[in-house]
């Protein structure tokens, strides 16, 4: 396990070359494989998670090649996937496992999806339930049981009787019949669950609809051009079975979630000025921008435009004093991945920052609420922990400390930013996990000093 020593910085100045957006990258590869013919993806990242998706597709018979800065994916249509010779290793990527499960649920062959130690303890009942409702034969291999009642509805009964356990490895067998389209109301806002169900709908009879009452990332419906409409406070996204996917050219914007670390870093350190180009600004992803501005951050956008159906812009961030805020409600799904770094911003804000309704953080690559509380307390911060969030008192000076990342890339990067504003060096155990989403993260920090 690698250990990184991060020293304080007086200021950060310069240009950050962001990695391509991970969420979009997964989808460009998957959707290109579903298409009939060649698609080109400009800027496909080398980070571990998207590469896991690519490796799984190659194991399913999809040929890829490199042409300059473009990844070429030779799609085979909905019926062109082949039975893999071994298990499909999703690495650390929950997106890979959940979206691929939807694509494999209607196939005529069996497959098994596994992952690393972190992914193997993440609950998968949230995708197992709707897929079984569609007629899929899918089960986890460990964890608690996902039961089926006599009405055909799914429930966690803890009995172990059904065998539909809720944790990876996931075993997917050919369905006894063609999948059936369903109308599925998301119990928790989740772009991964939404995308899983919609992707399974391509192999289902009739229409498949997902109903969400809280907005989640909309990359899948944007990129595939799926029908959606608003009905009161509900949004309904639908796909008709056997809809063909058209090959195309994709250009992946810079990852907003990666930019988030430098938005906070520049805000914390006096004299800082950081520029980032081609930052993805999908409105279902940029809640942190609104929150930081509400806290007083100095963030400017220039050259706003649209690429491959996604809004992007160049971003300039300067140091500014911050004030504490209360964060809860509909914005939480929009900022769920950025809450760890938002906690670091809160340590420098005047007053208390309270985050509630974020219990989903306990089911990420790590229990991120516990990881942030533990790390912040080690650095001297005053933090109160709740089941669904935390409260942080700003203005308490941070001190260098020993930080356990819990094998979570966002925890590693968040505390690296905290270390820049702390007194004394910080030791971050397992820091190389940052490569899951941002391989050049620590080099980018050093270049800005």
PyMOL commands that set and color helices and strands:
alter all, ss='L'
color gray80, all
select helices_A, chain A and resi 22-34+48-59+94-104+119-121+125-133+191-201+219-224+256-268+287-295+329-347+359-363+368-378+409-420+431-436+441-448
alter helices_A, ss='H'
color red, helices_A
select strands_A, chain A and resi 3-6+13-16+36-42+63-67+70-76+88-89+111-114+137-145+147-148+154-155+165-173+179-180+183-185+204-205+207-212+227-231+234-240+249-251+273-280+298-307+310-318+326-327+352-355+382-386+389-393+402-404+426-429
alter strands_A, ss='S'
color yellow, strands_A
deselect
rebuild
show_as cartoon
